């Protein structure tokens, strides 16, 4: 089987780094005499959240007709699953209603993400959360991400059926789950009547 040991100074070697959480220190061992130019430390996992409302007082008030096209999302931090008190979904393959992707639609209708790239990042790509209906994710690339490429996550079984009729098509998804090896390319939970078609998936660690 495979073993992944990280964040121990005992495994620090040339060209690698260790983050010591208890002391909030980052240790980096350059391959040369000094660190190379342009080093970056990523902090955010969620870059953009488009969010409507769904509460007992006002009912469902989704955001509508928001469209992203031709944008590259990159260099996000890794979403930390460990130690959280939120709800894990389906064997903890993902977290329920969580900022684990760079672009997130939450209570959003009839919006789209097209011709975008989600690459070289610790987090996942796109989430359609809770009351997400009639949205489209098409002609995008998802590559070298720490988590899933696309996540559709509705409410639990006891809640209304509000995550539906979305389209995920003609996307290229590859080399995902680099930090969480159990991540699928496209993960659908409590969401239905969607069109998932003509996507090209390869080089994935799990599904």
Buried (B, 14 or more C-beta within 10 A) or exposed (E): EEEEEEEEEEEEEEEEBBEEEEEEEEEEEEEEEEEEEEEEEBEBBBBBBBBBBBEEEEEBEBBEEBEBEEBEBBBBBBBEBEEEEEEEBBEEBBBBBBBBBBBBBBBBBBBBBBEBBBBBBBBBBBBBBBBBBBBBBBBBBBBBBBBBBBBBBBBEEEEEBBBBBBBBBBBBBBBBBBBBEBBBBBBBBBBEEBEBEEBEBEEBBEE
